[in-house]
């Protein structure tokens, strides 16, 4: 809540880049999606590139946040759920990038909309059950 739309306060750190594919950059991607009284967040992360002046590979992973306390991370995927594998994701202005920006859930299906290599927009269809099964408690 903000009384003046300038001062918000009560900030909570969720996580830093603690996993290998998060070693350079990390940030939220799509707005949280309600799933079984919790929140599912698809986020982006990039590994530290070699050489360091380059951009590392961007991937997408998932967090599960507590439904009644969305500043508390309950679980996260042990591996990325979306990695650059198609030519349009691996080749472009910034190669090796998948950058999630939107999602729509429909039954067990999750459609994740993402930027690819800064030259394309794409959608990946995923199973919410598979994502939930891949989550590891924090």
C-alpha positions as CSV (number, residue, x, y, z in Angstrom):
1,X,0.0,0.0,0.0
2,X,1.1,3.5,-0.7
3,X,-0.5,6.6,0.7
4,X,0.9,8.8,-2.1
5,X,2.1,6.4,-4.9
6,X,5.7,7.5,-4.2
7,X,6.5,5.8,-0.8
8,X,5.7,2.1,-0.7
9,X,7.8,0.6,2.0
10,X,7.6,-2.9,3.5
11,X,9.9,-4.4,0.8
12,X,10.8,-8.1,1.1
13,X,13.8,-9.8,-0.7
14,X,12.7,-13.1,-2.2
15,X,16.0,-14.4,-3.4
16,X,19.3,-13.6,-5.1
17,X,21.1,-15.5,-7.8
18,X,21.9,-18.6,-5.8
19,X,21.8,-21.3,-8.5
20,X,24.3,-21.7,-11.4
21,X,21.9,-20.4,-14.1
22,X,21.2,-17.3,-12.0
23,X,24.8,-16.3,-11.4
24,X,24.6,-13.1,-13.4
25,X,21.0,-11.7,-13.4
26,X,17.7,-12.6,-12.0
27,X,14.2,-11.0,-12.0
28,X,10.5,-11.6,-12.0
29,X,8.9,-12.4,-15.3
30,X,5.2,-12.9,-15.5
31,X,2.7,-11.7,-12.9
32,X,2.0,-14.3,-10.3
33,X,-0.5,-17.0,-11.2
34,X,-2.9,-18.4,-8.6
35,X,-2.4,-22.1,-8.2
36,X,-3.8,-24.2,-5.4
37,X,-4.0,-21.4,-2.8
38,X,-0.4,-20.4,-3.6
39,X,1.2,-18.2,-6.3
40,X,3.3,-19.5,-9.2
41,X,5.9,-17.0,-10.6
42,X,7.8,-17.7,-13.8
43,X,11.0,-15.7,-13.6
44,X,14.1,-15.1,-15.8
45,X,17.7,-15.5,-14.9
46,X,21.1,-15.4,-16.7
47,X,24.3,-17.2,-16.1
48,X,27.6,-15.4,-15.8
49,X,28.9,-15.3,-19.4
50,X,32.4,-16.1,-20.5
51,X,33.9,-13.7,-21.4
52,X,32.2,-11.4,-18.9
53,X,31.6,-8.6,-21.3
54,X,29.1,-10.8,-23.2
55,X,25.5,-11.6,-22.3
56,X,25.0,-14.9,-20.6
57,X,22.3,-17.4,-21.5
58,X,18.8,-16.4,-20.3
59,X,16.4,-19.1,-19.1
60,X,13.1,-19.3,-17.3
61,X,12.3,-21.0,-14.0
62,X,9.5,-21.1,-11.4
63,X,8.9,-20.1,-7.8
64,X,5.9,-21.0,-5.6
65,X,5.0,-18.3,-3.2
66,X,2.8,-18.7,-0.2
67,X,-0.8,-17.7,-1.0
68,X,-1.3,-15.8,2.2
69,X,2.2,-14.4,2.4
70,X,3.4,-13.9,-1.2
71,X,6.8,-12.5,0.1
72,X,7.6,-16.1,1.4
73,X,9.1,-18.5,-1.2
74,X,7.9,-22.0,-0.6
75,X,9.6,-23.8,-3.5
76,X,11.5,-23.3,-6.7
77,X,12.4,-25.5,-9.7
78,X,15.7,-27.3,-9.4
79,X,16.4,-26.6,-13.1
80,X,15.1,-24.1,-15.6
81,X,11.8,-24.9,-17.2
82,X,12.5,-23.1,-20.5
83,X,15.9,-22.8,-22.1
84,X,17.0,-21.4,-25.5
85,X,16.8,-24.4,-27.8
86,X,15.2,-23.3,-31.1
87,X,17.1,-21.4,-33.7
88,X,15.0,-18.2,-33.2
89,X,16.0,-18.4,-29.5
90,X,19.7,-19.1,-30.0
91,X,20.3,-16.7,-32.9
92,X,19.4,-13.0,-33.0
93,X,20.3,-9.5,-31.7
94,X,21.0,-11.0,-28.2
95,X,21.5,-14.8,-28.7
96,X,20.5,-17.5,-26.3
97,X,17.7,-15.6,-24.6
98,X,14.2,-16.7,-23.5
99,X,12.6,-13.9,-21.5
100,X,9.2,-14.6,-20.1
101,X,6.8,-11.6,-20.0
102,X,3.3,-13.0,-19.8
103,X,1.3,-16.2,-19.1
104,X,-2.2,-17.6,-19.4
105,X,-3.4,-20.6,-17.5
106,X,-6.2,-22.8,-18.9
107,X,-6.9,-25.9,-17.0
108,X,-3.6,-27.8,-16.6
109,X,-2.0,-25.9,-19.4
110,X,0.2,-22.8,-19.0
111,X,1.0,-20.7,-22.0
112,X,4.1,-18.7,-21.4
113,X,4.7,-15.8,-23.7
114,X,8.4,-14.7,-24.0
115,X,10.9,-12.8,-26.0
116,X,13.5,-14.8,-27.9
117,X,17.0,-13.5,-28.7
118,X,15.5,-9.9,-28.7
119,X,14.3,-10.6,-32.3
120,X,11.2,-12.7,-31.8
121,X,8.2,-13.2,-29.6
122,X,7.0,-16.8,-28.9
123,X,4.7,-18.9,-26.7
124,X,5.6,-22.1,-24.9
125,X,2.9,-24.5,-23.8
126,X,3.6,-26.2,-20.4
127,X,1.8,-28.4,-18.0
128,X,1.1,-26.9,-14.6
129,X,1.3,-30.3,-13.1
130,X,4.8,-30.8,-14.5
131,X,5.9,-27.5,-13.1
132,X,4.4,-28.2,-9.7
133,X,6.1,-31.6,-9.7
134,X,9.5,-30.0,-10.5
135,X,9.3,-27.6,-7.6
136,X,11.6,-28.3,-4.7
137,X,10.8,-27.0,-1.2
138,X,13.0,-24.2,0.1
